[in-house]
Structure formats: C-alpha cells, structure tokens
Amino acid sequence: MELGVNEWWLLKGTGIQKTMKTKYRIAKHGDGTPIKKGDTIAIDVTGILAEDGKEIWRTTGNTHKVDVGRSIVGFDKGCLGMLPTEVRCLLIPPMEGYPVGYETLKIPRGKDLIFE
C-alpha cells in the first residue's frame, strides 16, 4: 500500500505500525515491467530503526530473488510491483520484519523498520 508523503512521515517512528502491514512511498519512479514473485533483482538497501533512525545494516550490489521465503516478509512485499529503476522507502512492522523471538545477527526484534 502506497502512502502519501504526509501520511508517511506521520507514521514514521510512531510505533503505531504494530498491527499494520508493510507500507511504502515511492522516492523515485521507474518504468518497465513490474517485479513479480520469483524475479531476481539487483538491490542496494539500508536498514534503519524507525524509532531513532539508527542504521542497522546495509547491502549494495547484491541480488535478491523476490517472495520465495529467503527474506523477511515486509521486504518481499515491498519489492512486489516495483518497476525497474524505481526506488521505494519501506516502513515494515515487526510482524513482517523481525518479530520478538526471531534471533538474527544484531538486528533488534519487535521494532518498526525502514528499508531505503
């Protein structure tokens, strides 16, 4: 679900995402055929904690196979339907990100995330 700029910044870091699904805003429009399940895409992503803006990880120049269970749900959902060269900023709630009890690296669980 795409949010307008005003709605996006109202939600950012508020914690009200706990029961919502992943949201996105388009930072740069693309063109071409929309990304679908199973497509392999090139990605440059920065993961940020919504509550304080702290960067928690970054990846550049990697590829990702979309919506095949190899990533967090919110990231896959946010990639579906993107156009080539499009840039999205995703707001991912804990249940579609890293819920409490999900142990991985040093990424905090149960937090709203921003993927840019």
Secondary structure, DSSP 8 states (H G I E B T S, - for coil): -B--HHHHHHHTTSSGGGGS--EEEEEE---SS---TT-EEEEEEEEEETTT--EEEEEEEEEEETTSSSS-HHHHHHHTT--TT-EEEEEE-GGGS--TT---TT--SS--EEE-
